[in-house]
């Protein structure tokens, strides 16, 4: 990959956080995965709560499918 392609690839990415890199380097791979899974669960719960407040009458099944659709490749056809 040439330099121009690399520059284009990283354009718009946030700068590297050296403190976060140091923290990440000091924990085990299993702990890194667990941390990422906890962050994802938190984001999903926050999104679910926002949907619940915005659409209080939405059935739970539809709410859950909207969360899954937002965070995964799951696609859902309404009938």
The first five atom37 places (N, CA, C, CB, O) and aatype in JSON, in Angstrom:
{
  "aatype": [20, 20, 20, 20, 20, 20, 20, 20, 20, 20, 20, 20, 20, 20, 20, 20, 20, 20, 20, 20, 20, 20, 20, 20, 20, 20, 20, 20, 20, 20, 20, 20, 20, 20, 20, 20, 20, 20, 20, 20, 20, 20, 20, 20, 20, 20, 20, 20, 20, 20, 20, 20, 20, 20, 20, 20, 20, 20, 20, 20, 20, 20, 20, 20, 20, 20, 20, 20, 20, 20, 20, 20, 20, 20, 20, 20, 20, 20, 20],
  "atom_mask": [
    [1, 1, 1, 1, 1],
    [1, 1, 1, 1, 1],
    [1, 1, 1, 1, 1],
    [1, 1, 1, 1, 1],
    [1, 1, 1, 1, 1],
    [1, 1, 1, 1, 1],
    [1, 1, 1, 1, 1],
    [1, 1, 1, 1, 1],
    [1, 1, 1, 1, 1],
    [1, 1, 1, 1, 1],
    [1, 1, 1, 1, 1],
    [1, 1, 1, 1, 1],
    [1, 1, 1, 1, 1],
    [1, 1, 1, 1, 1],
    [1, 1, 1, 1, 1],
    [1, 1, 1, 1, 1],
    [1, 1, 1, 1, 1],
    [1, 1, 1, 1, 1],
    [1, 1, 1, 1, 1],
    [1, 1, 1, 1, 1],
    [1, 1, 1, 1, 1],
    [1, 1, 1, 1, 1],
    [1, 1, 1, 1, 1],
    [1, 1, 1, 1, 1],
    [1, 1, 1, 1, 1],
    [1, 1, 1, 1, 1],
    [1, 1, 1, 1, 1],
    [1, 1, 1, 1, 1],
    [1, 1, 1, 1, 1],
    [1, 1, 1, 1, 1],
    [1, 1, 1, 1, 1],
    [1, 1, 1, 1, 1],
    [1, 1, 1, 1, 1],
    [1, 1, 1, 1, 1],
    [1, 1, 1, 1, 1],
    [1, 1, 1, 1, 1],
    [1, 1, 1, 1, 1],
    [1, 1, 1, 1, 1],
    [1, 1, 1, 1, 1],
    [1, 1, 1, 1, 1],
    [1, 1, 1, 1, 1],
    [1, 1, 1, 1, 1],
    [1, 1, 1, 1, 1],
    [1, 1, 1, 1, 1],
    [1, 1, 1, 1, 1],
    [1, 1, 1, 1, 1],
    [1, 1, 1, 1, 1],
    [1, 1, 1, 1, 1],
    [1, 1, 1, 1, 1],
    [1, 1, 1, 1, 1],
    [1, 1, 1, 1, 1],
    [1, 1, 1, 1, 1],
    [1, 1, 1, 1, 1],
    [1, 1, 1, 1, 1],
    [1, 1, 1, 1, 1],
    [1, 1, 1, 1, 1],
    [1, 1, 1, 1, 1],
    [1, 1, 1, 1, 1],
    [1, 1, 1, 1, 1],
    [1, 1, 1, 1, 1],
    [1, 1, 1, 1, 1],
    [1, 1, 1, 1, 1],
    [1, 1, 1, 1, 1],
    [1, 1, 1, 1, 1],
    [1, 1, 1, 1, 1],
    [1, 1, 1, 1, 1],
    [1, 1, 1, 1, 1],
    [1, 1, 1, 1, 1],
    [1, 1, 1, 1, 1],
    [1, 1, 1, 1, 1],
    [1, 1, 1, 1, 1],
    [1, 1, 1, 1, 1],
    [1, 1, 1, 1, 1],
    [1, 1, 1, 1, 1],
    [1, 1, 1, 1, 1],
    [1, 1, 1, 1, 1],
    [1, 1, 1, 1, 1],
    [1, 1, 1, 1, 1],
    [1, 1, 1, 1, 1]
  ],
  "atom_positions": [
    [[0.85, -1.17, 0.0], [0.0, 0.0, 0.0], [0.9, 1.24, 0.0], [-0.97, 0.0, 1.23], [1.84, 1.33, 0.79]],
    [[0.61, 2.16, -0.88], [1.45, 3.35, -0.96], [1.02, 4.4, 0.08], [1.4, 3.95, -2.37], [-0.04, 4.29, 0.69]],
    [[1.86, 5.39, 0.25], [1.64, 6.42, 1.26], [0.31, 7.15, 1.07], [2.78, 7.43, 1.24], [-0.4, 7.39, 2.04]],
    [[-0.03, 7.5, -0.16], [-1.29, 8.21, -0.43], [-2.49, 7.37, -0.02], [-1.39, 8.59, -1.92], [-3.46, 7.9, 0.52]],
    [[-2.44, 6.07, -0.28], [-3.54, 5.18, 0.09], [-3.69, 5.1, 1.61], [-3.33, 3.78, -0.49], [-4.8, 5.07, 2.13]],
    [[-2.57, 5.07, 2.33], [-2.61, 5.03, 3.79], [-3.18, 6.33, 4.34], [-1.2, 4.77, 4.38], [-3.99, 6.31, 5.26]],
    [[-2.75, 7.46, 3.79], [-3.26, 8.76, 4.24], [-4.77, 8.83, 4.03], [-2.56, 9.91, 3.49], [-5.5, 9.29, 4.9]],
    [[-5.24, 8.36, 2.88], [-6.67, 8.37, 2.59], [-7.42, 7.45, 3.55], [-6.93, 7.95, 1.14], [-8.53, 7.77, 3.99]],
    [[-6.82, 6.33, 3.88], [-7.45, 5.35, 4.77], [-7.65, 5.91, 6.17], [-6.6, 4.09, 4.84], [-8.7, 5.68, 6.77]],
    [[-6.68, 6.64, 6.69], [-6.76, 7.13, 8.07], [-7.36, 8.53, 8.19], [-5.4, 7.13, 8.68], [-7.54, 9.04, 9.3]],
    [[-7.67, 9.15, 7.06], [-8.26, 10.49, 7.1], [-9.57, 10.46, 7.89], [-8.51, 11.03, 5.65], [-10.43, 9.61, 7.66]],
    [[-9.72, 11.38, 8.81], [-10.94, 11.47, 9.58], [-10.95, 10.62, 10.85], [-12.09, 11.07, 8.73], [-11.88, 10.74, 11.65]],
    [[-9.95, 9.78, 11.04], [-9.9, 9.0, 12.28], [-9.44, 9.89, 13.42], [-8.95, 7.78, 12.12], [-8.69, 10.85, 13.22]],
    [[-9.88, 9.57, 14.62], [-9.43, 10.31, 15.8], [-7.95, 10.06, 16.02], [-10.25, 9.89, 17.04], [-7.44, 9.0, 15.69]],
    [[-7.25, 11.04, 16.58], [-5.83, 10.84, 16.87], [-5.64, 9.76, 17.94], [-5.17, 12.16, 17.32], [-6.54, 9.49, 18.73]],
    [[-4.47, 9.16, 17.95], [-4.15, 8.11, 18.92], [-4.07, 8.72, 20.32], [-2.81, 7.4, 18.55], [-3.48, 9.78, 20.51]],
    [[-4.67, 8.04, 21.28], [-4.63, 8.48, 22.67], [-3.55, 7.66, 23.39], [-6.04, 8.31, 23.37], [-3.76, 6.48, 23.65]],
    [[-2.41, 8.27, 23.71], [-1.32, 7.5, 24.31], [-1.68, 6.91, 25.67], [-0.1, 8.37, 24.46], [-1.19, 5.83, 26.02]],
    [[-2.5, 7.58, 26.43], [-2.91, 7.04, 27.74], [-3.76, 5.79, 27.55], [-3.7, 8.1, 28.56], [-3.56, 4.79, 28.24]],
    [[-4.7, 5.85, 26.62], [-5.54, 4.68, 26.34], [-4.69, 3.52, 25.82], [-6.65, 5.03, 25.32], [-4.92, 2.37, 26.19]],
    [[-3.72, 3.81, 24.98], [-2.83, 2.77, 24.47], [-2.05, 2.11, 25.62], [-1.85, 3.35, 23.44], [-1.9, 0.88, 25.64]],
    [[-1.56, 2.9, 26.56], [-0.82, 2.37, 27.69], [-1.72, 1.48, 28.55], [-0.24, 3.51, 28.54], [-1.3, 0.4, 28.98]],
    [[-2.94, 1.93, 28.81], [-3.89, 1.13, 29.6], [-4.17, -0.18, 28.9], [-5.2, 1.91, 29.85], [-4.15, -1.25, 29.52]],
    [[-4.45, -0.11, 27.61], [-4.76, -1.31, 26.83], [-3.59, -2.28, 26.79], [-5.16, -0.92, 25.41], [-3.79, -3.49, 26.84]],
    [[-2.38, -1.76, 26.69], [-1.2, -2.62, 26.63], [-0.96, -3.36, 27.94], [0.03, -1.8, 26.27], [-0.36, -4.44, 27.94]],
    [[-1.42, -2.8, 29.04], [-1.17, -3.39, 30.36], [-2.19, -4.45, 30.77], [-1.16, -2.31, 31.4], [-2.02, -5.09, 31.81]],
    [[-3.23, -4.67, 29.99], [-4.23, -5.68, 30.37], [-4.15, -6.87, 29.42], [-5.65, -5.08, 30.35], [-3.64, -6.78, 28.31]],
    [[-4.67, -7.99, 29.89], [-4.61, -9.22, 29.1], [-5.57, -9.13, 27.91], [-4.95, -10.45, 29.98], [-6.5, -8.33, 27.92]],
    [[-5.33, -9.96, 26.89], [-6.26, -9.99, 25.76], [-7.7, -10.32, 26.19], [-5.79, -11.03, 24.73], [-8.66, -9.75, 25.66]],
    [[-7.85, -11.21, 27.14], [-9.19, -11.56, 27.63], [-9.86, -10.35, 28.27], [-9.13, -12.73, 28.64], [-11.05, -10.11, 28.07]],
    [[-9.1, -9.58, 29.04], [-9.66, -8.39, 29.68], [-10.01, -7.32, 28.65], [-8.67, -7.82, 30.71], [-10.99, -6.59, 28.82]],
    [[-9.23, -7.23, 27.57], [-9.55, -6.28, 26.49], [-10.89, -6.63, 25.85], [-8.45, -6.27, 25.43], [-11.72, -5.76, 25.59]],
    [[-11.08, -7.92, 25.61], [-12.34, -8.37, 25.0], [-13.5, -8.1, 25.94], [-12.27, -9.87, 24.65], [-14.54, -7.6, 25.51]],
    [[-13.32, -8.43, 27.21], [-14.38, -8.19, 28.19], [-14.73, -6.71, 28.29], [-13.96, -8.72, 29.57], [-15.9, -6.34, 28.38]],
    [[-13.71, -5.87, 28.26], [-13.93, -4.42, 28.31], [-14.74, -3.95, 27.09], [-12.59, -3.67, 28.37], [-15.66, -3.15, 27.22]],
    [[-14.38, -4.46, 25.93], [-15.11, -4.09, 24.71], [-16.56, -4.58, 24.77], [-14.41, -4.67, 23.46], [-17.48, -3.87, 24.36]],
    [[-16.75, -5.79, 25.27], [-18.11, -6.33, 25.37], [-18.95, -5.51, 26.35], [-18.07, -7.81, 25.82], [-20.13, -5.27, 26.1]],
    [[-18.35, -5.09, 27.46], [-19.07, -4.25, 28.42], [-19.42, -2.89, 27.82], [-18.24, -4.07, 29.69], [-20.51, -2.37, 28.06]],
    [[-18.5, -2.32, 27.05], [-18.78, -1.03, 26.4], [-19.92, -1.17, 25.4], [-17.51, -0.49, 25.7], [-20.78, -0.29, 25.31]],
    [[-19.92, -2.27, 24.66], [-20.99, -2.5, 23.69], [-22.34, -2.68, 24.39], [-20.68, -3.74, 22.82], [-23.35, -2.15, 23.95]],
    [[-22.34, -3.44, 25.49], [-23.58, -3.65, 26.24], [-24.11, -2.32, 26.79], [-23.35, -4.66, 27.4], [-25.31, -2.07, 26.78]],
    [[-23.2, -1.48, 27.28], [-23.6, -0.17, 27.79], [-24.22, 0.68, 26.67], [-22.38, 0.57, 28.41], [-25.26, 1.3, 26.86]],
    [[-23.57, 0.69, 25.5], [-24.09, 1.48, 24.38], [-25.46, 0.98, 23.94], [-23.11, 1.43, 23.19], [-26.35, 1.77, 23.63]],
    [[-25.63, -0.35, 23.91], [-26.92, -0.92, 23.51], [-28.0, -0.56, 24.53], [-26.81, -2.45, 23.36], [-29.13, -0.25, 24.15]],
    [[-27.66, -0.62, 25.82], [-28.64, -0.28, 26.86], [-29.02, 1.2, 26.78], [-28.08, -0.6, 28.25], [-30.19, 1.55, 26.96]],
    [[-28.04, 2.06, 26.53], [-28.33, 3.5, 26.41], [-29.24, 3.76, 25.21], [-27.02, 4.31, 26.28], [-30.18, 4.55, 25.3]],
    [[-28.96, 3.11, 24.1], [-29.79, 3.28, 22.9], [-31.2, 2.75, 23.14], [-29.15, 2.56, 21.69], [-32.18, 3.38, 22.75]],
    [[-31.29, 1.59, 23.8], [-32.59, 1.01, 24.12], [-33.4, 1.94, 25.02], [-32.42, -0.37, 24.79], [-34.6, 2.13, 24.82]],
    [[-32.73, 2.53, 26.01], [-33.41, 3.47, 26.9], [-33.9, 4.7, 26.16], [-32.48, 3.88, 28.03], [-35.0, 5.2, 26.42]],
    [[-33.08, 5.2, 25.24], [-33.49, 6.37, 24.45], [-34.7, 6.05, 23.59], [-32.33, 6.87, 23.57], [-35.63, 6.85, 23.47]],
    [[-34.69, 4.86, 22.97], [-35.85, 4.45, 22.17], [-37.1, 4.32, 23.04], [-35.57, 3.12, 21.46], [-38.19, 4.74, 22.65]],
    [[-36.93, 3.73, 24.22], [-38.08, 3.53, 25.13], [-38.68, 4.88, 25.53], [-37.65, 2.74, 26.39], [-39.9, 5.02, 25.59]],
    [[-37.81, 5.87, 25.82], [-38.33, 7.2, 26.18], [-39.01, 7.87, 25.0], [-37.21, 8.08, 26.71], [-40.03, 8.54, 25.16]],
    [[-38.44, 7.7, 23.81], [-39.0, 8.36, 22.63], [-40.28, 7.68, 22.14], [-37.98, 8.38, 21.5], [-41.2, 8.34, 21.66]],
    [[-40.34, 6.36, 22.27], [-41.49, 5.59, 21.8], [-42.01, 4.69, 22.93], [-41.11, 4.74, 20.55], [-41.82, 3.48, 22.88]],
    [[-42.66, 5.27, 23.94], [-43.07, 4.48, 25.11], [-44.08, 3.38, 24.8], [-43.65, 5.39, 26.16], [-44.19, 2.41, 25.56]],
    [[-44.81, 3.5, 23.71], [-45.82, 2.49, 23.37], [-45.28, 1.37, 22.49], [-46.98, 3.15, 22.68], [-46.01, 0.44, 22.16]],
    [[-44.0, 1.45, 22.1], [-43.43, 0.44, 21.21], [-43.37, -0.92, 21.93], [-42.02, 0.86, 20.73], [-42.89, -1.0, 23.06]],
    [[-43.86, -1.97, 21.27], [-43.77, -3.3, 21.88], [-42.31, -3.7, 22.14], [-44.46, -4.35, 20.97], [-41.41, -3.32, 21.39]],
    [[-42.09, -4.46, 23.19], [-40.74, -4.85, 23.58], [-40.03, -5.59, 22.45], [-40.78, -5.74, 24.84], [-38.84, -5.35, 22.21]],
    [[-40.72, -6.48, 21.75], [-40.09, -7.23, 20.66], [-39.6, -6.28, 19.57], [-41.08, -8.25, 20.06], [-38.5, -6.46, 19.05]],
    [[-40.39, -5.28, 19.22], [-39.97, -4.33, 18.19], [-38.81, -3.48, 18.68], [-41.15, -3.43, 17.78], [-37.87, -3.21, 17.93]],
    [[-38.86, -3.07, 19.94], [-37.77, -2.3, 20.53], [-36.46, -3.08, 20.46], [-38.09, -1.93, 21.99], [-35.43, -2.55, 20.05]],
    [[-36.5, -4.34, 20.85], [-35.31, -5.18, 20.82], [-34.79, -5.37, 19.39], [-35.6, -6.54, 21.45], [-33.58, -5.37, 19.17]],
    [[-35.69, -5.54, 18.44], [-35.26, -5.71, 17.06], [-34.63, -4.43, 16.52], [-36.44, -6.12, 16.18], [-33.67, -4.49, 15.75]],
    [[-35.15, -3.28, 16.91], [-34.55, -2.01, 16.47], [-33.14, -1.85, 17.03], [-35.42, -0.83, 16.89], [-32.25, -1.36, 16.34]],
    [[-32.95, -2.25, 18.29], [-31.62, -2.19, 18.89], [-30.67, -3.13, 18.13], [-31.67, -2.56, 20.4], [-29.56, -2.73, 17.78]],
    [[-31.1, -4.36, 17.89], [-30.27, -5.31, 17.15], [-29.95, -4.8, 15.75], [-30.96, -6.66, 17.08], [-28.82, -4.94, 15.28]],
    [[-30.94, -4.23, 15.09], [-30.74, -3.7, 13.74], [-29.7, -2.58, 13.75], [-32.07, -3.2, 13.16], [-28.89, -2.48, 12.83]],
    [[-29.74, -1.76, 14.78], [-28.81, -0.63, 14.87], [-27.37, -1.1, 15.13], [-29.26, 0.32, 15.97], [-26.43, -0.52, 14.59]],
    [[-27.2, -2.13, 15.94], [-25.86, -2.53, 16.38], [-25.3, -3.75, 15.66], [-25.89, -2.82, 17.83], [-24.14, -4.1, 15.87]],
    [[-26.08, -4.4, 14.81], [-25.59, -5.6, 14.12], [-26.01, -5.55, 12.66], [-26.12, -6.88, 14.79], [-26.58, -4.57, 12.19]],
    [[-25.72, -6.63, 11.96], [-26.14, -6.75, 10.56], [-27.52, -7.38, 10.45], [-25.13, -7.56, 9.78], [-27.97, -7.67, 9.34]],
    [[-28.19, -7.59, 11.57], [-29.53, -8.18, 11.55], [-30.46, -7.22, 10.82], [-30.04, -8.48, 13.0], [-30.49, -6.03, 11.11]],
    [[-31.22, -7.74, 9.89], [-32.22, -6.95, 9.19], [-33.56, -7.64, 9.38], [-31.88, -6.78, 7.66], [-33.65, -8.87, 9.38]],
    [[-34.58, -6.84, 9.54], [-35.88, -7.33, 9.96], [-36.95, -6.76, 9.06], [-36.16, -6.98, 11.42], [-37.0, -5.56, 8.82]],
    [[-37.81, -7.65, 8.57], [-38.92, -7.21, 7.73], [-40.17, -7.16, 8.58], [-39.11, -8.16, 6.52], [-40.56, -8.15, 9.2]],
    [[-40.8, -5.99, 8.6], [-42.07, -5.86, 9.32], [-43.17, -6.47, 8.48], [-42.38, -4.37, 9.64], [-43.15, -6.39, 7.25]],
    [[-44.09, -7.07, 9.14], [-45.23, -7.66, 8.42], [-46.46, -6.8, 8.57], [-45.52, -9.07, 8.92], [-47.52, -7.14, 8.03]]
  ]
}
